Amino acid sequence: MALKIASPDIAHKTEAGGVALRLESAEAVHAAGERILASVRRHAPEAHIDGLQVQKMMPPGHEVVVGVARDPDFGPLVMVGLGGIHIEVLRDVAFAPAPLTAAGAHALIGRLKAGAILRGVRGQPAADVDALAQLLVNVSEMAAAHAGRIREIDLNPVLVYPAGQGAVAVDALVVLETRGPVDHA
């Protein structure tokens, strides 16, 4: 199992010590919960804490990030790149305006240097790029439909499994606009 802090004030759970992975028993979950709460309270003492979220521990896959940022000139821009810690170190990302078609999503993925990894190299199986592309299409359509309300979306990591086995977002952040709606027409 995985255990994560649930707080609207903690955007980056790992940095706050708000994540514990590969927990195998109720006792391990309880102990990890105590550690998480203590760490988060030290990291962000003013944060509102809704509780702890227990999730199924997903098997490893290619870590990818999918996101949306609202550009003042272009409106929602969809982003894809290597996820997890790789996004901060390698910065292999590509952007395109929302909404995306399936062909546009595949083209966006193809612009990544990591595209070769996703296609399968040195005996590694190809990743389920079709599932990743469909996720990009879905996120882009949501961002376009709610352009005045959604400021940011961050799905990181998205685990992409071998071809035909899908993709799953294991952490998500959606930041809503706190001011009035923005018109991008």
Backbone as numpy.savetxt, mean C-alpha at the origin, in Angstrom:
# Nx Ny Nz CAx CAy CAz Cx Cy Cz
-0.08 -14.99 12.40 -0.91 -13.81 12.40 -0.03 -12.57 12.40
-0.65 -11.47 11.99 0.00 -10.17 12.06 -0.85 -9.29 12.97
-0.21 -8.41 13.71 -0.89 -7.51 14.62 -0.42 -6.09 14.32
-1.38 -5.17 14.16 -1.05 -3.79 13.79 -1.84 -2.81 14.64
-1.23 -1.67 14.91 -1.93 -0.61 15.62 -3.03 -0.06 14.71
-4.15 0.28 15.28 -5.24 0.93 14.55 -5.38 2.33 15.11
-4.89 3.30 14.34 -4.93 4.69 14.79 -4.95 5.61 13.58
-5.89 6.55 13.54 -5.90 7.51 12.43 -4.70 8.47 12.49
-4.01 8.50 13.61 -2.88 9.41 13.78 -1.52 8.76 13.51
-1.52 7.47 13.20 -0.27 6.75 12.94 -0.31 6.29 11.48
0.27 7.09 10.60 0.26 6.75 9.17 1.28 5.65 8.85
2.44 5.69 9.48 3.50 4.72 9.21 3.68 3.85 10.44
2.97 2.75 10.46 2.90 1.87 11.63 4.26 1.30 12.02
5.04 0.88 11.03 6.32 0.24 11.34 7.25 1.18 12.09
7.33 2.44 11.63 8.22 3.40 12.27 7.83 3.68 13.72
6.55 3.52 14.03 6.06 3.75 15.39 6.15 2.49 16.25
6.68 1.41 15.69 6.71 0.14 16.42 5.34 -0.48 16.53
4.48 -0.17 15.55 3.09 -0.60 15.60 2.75 -1.84 14.82
3.73 -2.69 14.53 3.48 -3.91 13.76 4.26 -5.07 14.37
3.60 -6.22 14.47 4.27 -7.47 14.87 3.82 -8.55 13.90
4.77 -9.32 13.41 4.48 -10.32 12.37 4.81 -11.73 12.86
4.21 -12.69 12.17 4.45 -14.12 12.39 4.18 -14.54 13.84
3.05 -14.12 14.36 2.65 -14.50 15.72 1.92 -15.83 15.65
2.34 -16.79 16.46 1.85 -18.15 16.32 0.87 -18.60 17.41
0.67 -17.77 18.45 -0.21 -18.21 19.53 -0.93 -17.00 20.13
-1.94 -17.29 20.91 -2.67 -16.22 21.60 -1.74 -15.48 22.56
-0.85 -16.22 23.21 0.10 -15.59 24.12 1.04 -14.64 23.38
1.48 -15.05 22.21 2.36 -14.20 21.41 1.63 -12.94 20.95
0.35 -13.08 20.59 -0.45 -11.92 20.18 -0.61 -10.96 21.36
-0.91 -11.50 22.53 -1.08 -10.66 23.72 0.21 -9.91 24.05
1.33 -10.61 24.07 2.62 -9.98 24.38 2.97 -8.92 23.33
2.74 -9.24 22.06 3.03 -8.28 20.99 2.12 -7.05 21.11
0.88 -7.26 21.50 -0.04 -6.14 21.69 0.45 -5.19 22.76
0.95 -5.72 23.85 1.50 -4.88 24.93 2.70 -4.08 24.43
3.60 -4.76 23.68 4.79 -4.08 23.14 4.39 -2.98 22.15
3.44 -3.28 21.28 2.99 -2.31 20.28 2.41 -1.08 20.96
1.51 -1.29 21.91 0.87 -0.15 22.59 1.90 0.71 23.31
2.85 0.08 23.99 3.88 0.84 24.69 4.74 1.63 23.70
5.12 1.00 22.61 5.96 1.67 21.62 5.24 2.84 20.97
3.98 2.64 20.60 3.22 3.70 19.95 3.00 4.86 20.91
2.74 4.56 22.16 2.56 5.64 23.15 3.83 6.46 23.34
5.00 5.81 23.25 6.27 6.54 23.31 6.48 7.36 22.03
6.18 6.77 20.90 6.42 7.41 19.60 5.47 8.58 19.34
4.21 8.40 19.70 3.19 9.42 19.43 2.23 9.49 20.61
2.64 10.12 21.71 1.83 10.11 22.93 0.45 10.75 22.77
0.28 11.64 21.81 -1.01 12.30 21.62 -1.92 11.55 20.65
-1.44 10.48 20.05 -2.21 9.76 19.04 -3.45 9.11 19.64
-4.55 9.21 18.91 -5.77 8.49 19.27 -5.58 7.04 18.82
-5.78 6.10 19.71 -5.62 4.69 19.39 -6.99 4.03 19.44
-7.39 3.49 18.28 -8.67 2.78 18.20 -8.54 1.36 18.74
-7.35 0.81 18.67 -7.14 -0.56 19.15 -6.06 -1.23 18.35
-6.13 -2.53 18.29 -5.19 -3.34 17.54 -5.96 -4.15 16.51
-5.33 -4.33 15.36 -5.96 -5.08 14.27 -5.19 -6.38 14.08
-5.91 -7.51 14.09 -5.31 -8.81 13.85 -5.61 -9.18 12.40
-4.56 -9.58 11.68 -4.72 -9.97 10.28 -4.06 -11.32 10.04
-4.55 -11.97 9.02 -3.90 -13.20 8.57 -2.51 -12.84 8.06
-1.53 -13.62 8.42 -0.18 -13.42 7.92 -0.13 -13.97 6.51
0.12 -13.09 5.56 0.13 -13.48 4.16 1.50 -14.07 3.79
1.48 -15.03 2.88 2.77 -15.57 2.43 3.56 -14.51 1.66
4.87 -14.66 1.61 5.68 -13.67 0.89 5.33 -13.61 -0.58
5.54 -12.46 -1.16 5.36 -12.22 -2.59 6.22 -11.03 -2.96
6.13 -10.60 -4.20 6.84 -9.39 -4.60 6.17 -8.21 -3.92
6.94 -7.40 -3.21 6.39 -6.23 -2.53 6.34 -5.05 -3.49
5.12 -4.56 -3.70 4.87 -3.44 -4.60 4.08 -2.39 -3.83
4.21 -1.14 -4.22 3.40 -0.07 -3.66 2.47 0.43 -4.75
1.23 0.70 -4.37 0.25 1.33 -5.26 -0.25 2.55 -4.51
-0.29 3.66 -5.18 -0.74 4.87 -4.50 -1.40 5.86 -5.43
-1.96 6.87 -4.81 -2.55 8.00 -5.52 -2.14 9.26 -4.77
-1.71 10.25 -5.51 -1.46 11.58 -4.96 -2.21 12.57 -5.82
-2.76 13.58 -5.20 -3.50 14.58 -5.97 -2.57 15.72 -6.34
-2.39 15.91 -7.63 -1.58 17.00 -8.16 -2.49 18.20 -8.41
-2.07 19.42 -8.03 -2.94 20.57 -8.21 -3.27 20.87 -9.68
-2.41 20.47 -10.60 -2.66 20.73 -12.01 -3.31 19.56 -12.74
-2.91 18.33 -12.41 -3.35 17.16 -13.15 -4.42 16.33 -12.44
-4.74 16.67 -11.19 -5.69 15.87 -10.45 -5.04 14.62 -9.91
-5.80 13.53 -9.73 -5.22 12.32 -9.13 -4.21 11.65 -10.06
-3.04 11.37 -9.51 -2.00 10.63 -10.22 -1.82 9.29 -9.53
-1.86 8.23 -10.32 -1.68 6.87 -9.80 -0.20 6.55 -9.87
0.28 5.85 -8.83 1.69 5.51 -8.72 1.83 4.02 -8.46
2.85 3.43 -9.05 3.21 2.04 -8.78 4.73 1.97 -8.70
5.23 1.09 -7.84 6.67 0.90 -7.71 6.97 -0.25 -6.79
8.25 -0.48 -6.58 8.64 -1.48 -5.59 8.17 -0.99 -4.23
7.66 -1.89 -3.42 7.09 -1.50 -2.13 7.97 -1.84 -0.96
7.35 -1.79 0.21 8.08 -2.04 1.44 9.17 -1.01 1.61
10.31 -1.44 2.07 11.43 -0.51 2.27 12.07 -0.11 0.94
11.83 -0.87 -0.12 12.47 -0.60 -1.41 12.08 0.75 -2.00
10.85 1.20 -1.74 10.42 2.46 -2.32 11.28 3.61 -1.83
11.65 3.58 -0.56 12.44 4.67 0.00 13.90 4.61 -0.44
14.40 3.42 -0.72 15.81 3.26 -1.07 16.02 3.36 -2.59
15.23 2.63 -3.36 15.46 2.56 -4.80 14.66 3.59 -5.60
13.53 4.02 -5.06 12.70 5.03 -5.71 12.35 4.67 -7.16
12.05 3.40 -7.38 11.63 2.92 -8.70 10.12 3.01 -8.77
9.62 4.16 -9.19 8.17 4.38 -9.26 7.81 5.00 -10.60
6.56 4.84 -10.98 6.03 5.44 -12.20 4.66 6.02 -11.88
4.32 7.13 -12.54 3.07 7.84 -12.31 2.30 7.98 -13.62
0.96 8.04 -13.49 0.09 8.32 -14.64 -1.21 8.92 -14.11
-1.86 9.78 -14.90 -3.13 10.35 -14.46 -4.23 9.29 -14.37
-5.11 9.48 -13.41 -6.26 8.59 -13.24 -7.42 9.12 -14.10
-8.29 8.25 -14.56 -8.30 6.80 -14.39 -7.43 6.10 -15.43
-7.07 4.86 -15.12 -6.26 4.04 -16.02 -7.14 2.98 -16.66
-6.81 2.63 -17.89 -7.38 1.44 -18.53 -6.46 0.27 -18.19
-6.87 -0.93 -18.54 -6.01 -2.10 -18.32 -4.71 -1.95 -19.09
-4.80 -1.48 -20.34 -3.58 -1.28 -21.14 -2.70 -0.21 -20.52
-3.31 0.86 -20.01 -2.54 1.91 -19.36 -1.87 1.43 -18.10
-2.54 0.56 -17.34 -1.95 0.01 -16.12 -0.77 -0.88 -16.46
-0.91 -1.72 -17.49 0.20 -2.57 -17.92 1.38 -1.72 -18.40
1.10 -0.64 -19.12 2.16 0.25 -19.59 2.87 0.91 -18.40
2.10 1.31 -17.38 2.68 1.92 -16.20 3.62 0.95 -15.49
3.18 -0.28 -15.32 4.02 -1.32 -14.70 5.27 -1.54 -15.55
5.11 -1.52 -16.86 6.23 -1.73 -17.77 7.30 -0.66 -17.70
6.95 0.53 -17.19 7.93 1.61 -17.06 8.86 1.43 -15.88
8.56 0.50 -15.00 9.40 0.27 -13.82 10.67 -0.49 -14.19
11.77 -0.11 -13.57 13.00 -0.89 -13.71 12.75 -2.29 -13.15
11.91 -2.36 -12.12 11.58 -3.65 -11.50 10.65 -4.47 -12.36
10.20 -3.91 -13.49 9.32 -4.66 -14.38 9.92 -6.00 -14.77
11.23 -6.04 -14.97 11.90 -7.29 -15.32 11.76 -8.32 -14.20
11.83 -7.87 -12.96 11.66 -8.78 -11.83 10.25 -9.34 -11.82
9.27 -8.48 -12.08 7.88 -8.93 -12.09 7.59 -9.88 -13.25
8.32 -9.73 -14.35 8.13 -10.62 -15.50 8.83 -11.97 -15.29
9.68 -12.04 -14.27 10.39 -13.29 -13.98 11.77 -13.29 -14.59
12.78 -13.39 -13.76 14.17 -13.43 -14.23 14.92 -14.52 -13.49
15.94 -15.04 -14.14 16.87 -16.02 -13.56 16.14 -17.17 -12.87
15.18 -17.71 -13.57 14.47 -18.88 -13.08 13.33 -18.60 -12.12
13.11 -17.34 -11.78 12.01 -16.99 -10.89 10.71 -16.92 -11.70
9.59 -17.33 -11.11 8.34 -17.28 -11.87 7.88 -15.83 -12.08
7.18 -15.60 -13.16 6.58 -14.29 -13.42 5.53 -14.01 -12.36
5.42 -12.75 -11.99 4.40 -12.33 -11.02 3.06 -12.17 -11.74
1.99 -12.10 -10.96 0.65 -11.91 -11.51 0.45 -10.44 -11.87
1.08 -10.03 -12.97 1.03 -8.64 -13.42 -0.40 -8.26 -13.80
-1.18 -9.21 -14.29 -2.58 -8.92 -14.62 -3.36 -8.52 -13.37
-3.13 -9.21 -12.26 -3.82 -8.86 -11.01 -3.37 -7.50 -10.50
-2.07 -7.22 -10.62 -1.57 -5.91 -10.22 -2.16 -4.82 -11.10
-2.23 -5.05 -12.40 -2.83 -4.08 -13.31 -4.29 -3.83 -12.96
-5.04 -4.88 -12.64 -6.45 -4.71 -12.28 -6.59 -3.90 -10.99
-5.69 -4.14 -10.04 -5.71 -3.34 -8.81 -5.46 -1.87 -9.14
-4.49 -1.59 -10.01 -4.23 -0.21 -10.42 -5.45 0.42 -11.08
-6.12 -0.32 -11.94 -7.34 0.19 -12.59 -8.39 0.52 -11.54
-8.62 -0.40 -10.60 -9.65 -0.19 -9.57 -9.32 1.02 -8.70
-8.08 1.13 -8.25 -7.68 2.26 -7.41 -7.80 3.56 -8.20
-7.39 3.54 -9.46 -7.45 4.76 -10.27 -8.88 5.20 -10.51
-9.78 4.26 -10.71 -11.20 4.61 -10.91 -11.80 5.20 -9.64
-11.45 4.63 -8.50 -11.92 5.19 -7.23 -11.38 6.60 -7.03
-10.10 6.80 -7.31 -9.48 8.12 -7.14 -10.10 9.14 -8.07
-10.38 8.75 -9.30 -10.99 9.68 -10.26 -12.42 10.01 -9.86
-13.16 9.00 -9.41 -14.56 9.22 -9.03 -14.69 10.09 -7.79
-13.68 10.09 -6.93 -13.72 10.85 -5.68 -12.56 11.85 -5.59
-12.22 12.45 -6.73 -11.05 13.33 -6.80 -11.13 14.50 -5.82
-12.32 14.98 -5.53 -12.46 16.09 -4.59 -12.39 15.69 -3.13
-12.47 14.39 -2.85 -12.48 13.92 -1.46 -11.20 13.20 -1.05
-10.56 12.53 -1.99 -9.37 11.74 -1.66 -8.12 12.55 -1.98
-7.32 12.77 -0.96 -6.06 13.49 -1.15 -4.93 12.51 -1.46
-4.98 11.33 -0.84 -3.86 10.39 -0.98 -4.35 8.97 -0.70
-3.77 8.02 -1.42 -3.97 6.59 -1.16 -2.59 5.95 -1.15
-2.36 5.10 -0.17 -1.08 4.40 -0.07 -1.36 2.95 0.30
-1.17 2.05 -0.66 -1.26 0.61 -0.41 0.17 0.09 -0.42
0.70 -0.21 0.78 2.10 -0.58 0.86 2.35 -1.44 2.09
2.72 -2.68 1.89 2.99 -3.29 0.60 1.75 -3.96 0.01
1.79 -4.09 -1.30 0.90 -4.99 -2.03 1.77 -6.20 -2.36
1.31 -7.36 -1.98 2.05 -8.58 -2.29 1.52 -9.15 -3.59
2.41 -9.30 -4.57 2.03 -9.84 -5.87 2.60 -11.24 -5.96
1.70 -12.20 -6.18 2.06 -13.61 -6.20 2.35 -14.07 -7.62
2.81 -15.31 -7.79 3.08 -15.81 -9.14 1.84 -15.72 -10.04
2.09 -15.66 -11.33 1.03 -15.50 -12.33 -0.15 -16.42 -12.03
-1.34 -15.82 -12.04 -2.57 -16.56 -11.79 -2.94 -16.67 -10.32
-2.09 -16.18 -9.40 -2.36 -16.33 -7.97 -2.77 -15.03 -7.29
-2.82 -13.92 -8.03 -3.37 -12.69 -7.49 -2.39 -11.77 -6.81
-2.96 -10.74 -6.21 -2.23 -9.72 -5.47 -3.12 -9.28 -4.31
-2.49 -8.90 -3.20 -3.26 -8.47 -2.03 -2.54 -7.31 -1.35
-3.31 -6.29 -1.01 -2.78 -5.17 -0.23 -2.82 -5.57 1.23
-1.67 -5.53 1.91 -1.65 -5.91 3.31 -1.67 -4.71 4.25
-1.51 -3.52 3.72 -1.67 -2.31 4.52 -2.17 -1.20 3.62
-3.05 -0.38 4.14 -3.66 0.68 3.34 -3.82 1.94 4.17
-3.63 3.06 3.50 -3.86 4.37 4.08 -4.61 5.20 3.05
-5.74 5.75 3.44 -6.48 6.68 2.58 -6.63 7.97 3.36
-6.12 9.06 2.79 -6.19 10.37 3.42 -7.27 11.17 2.69
-8.28 11.58 3.44 -9.36 12.37 2.85 -9.05 13.85 2.94
-9.60 14.59 2.02 -9.45 16.04 2.02 -10.22 16.60 3.20
-9.58 17.45 3.97 -10.26 18.03 5.14 -10.91 19.35 4.81
-10.47 19.97 3.72 -11.12 21.21 3.28 -12.27 20.85 2.35
-12.92 21.85 1.81 -14.02 21.62 0.89 -13.57 20.86 -0.35
-14.52 20.30 -1.12 -14.18 19.55 -2.33 -13.38 20.41 -3.31
-12.51 19.74 -4.04 -11.66 20.39 -5.04 -12.22 20.04 -6.41
-12.40 21.03 -7.27 -12.91 20.78 -8.61 -11.74 20.75 -9.58
-11.55 19.60 -10.25 -10.45 19.46 -11.20 -10.95 19.54 -12.63
-12.16 20.00 -12.83 -12.71 20.04 -14.19 -12.12 21.18 -14.99
